[in-house]
Amino acid sequence: MHYLPAYSPNLNPIERLWKVLREKKTYNRCYEKFIDFQREIRDFFFEDIPKIKDELATRITDNFQRIYLNPILLAV
């Protein structure tokens, strides 16, 4: 079990996936029609993810930094 702070979207794996999606498909782009936007998002999930799985493996991990409590401060 991992302890996560109350609000920590940067530690949530799905938020990391959404960030990659936005980087690849929506940053600096304007889609004229909704169907074009929808097609690009669908392509991301069905075509792009298999191509960038190595990048995703490095960006979406459960490698959290361990925070050790200071025993001196706890004794006070």
Summary of the structure (lengths in Angstrom):
residues: 76
radius of gyration: 18.4
end to end distance: 28.2
largest distance: 62.1
contacts: 125
relative contact order: 0.13
helix: 62%
strand: 0%
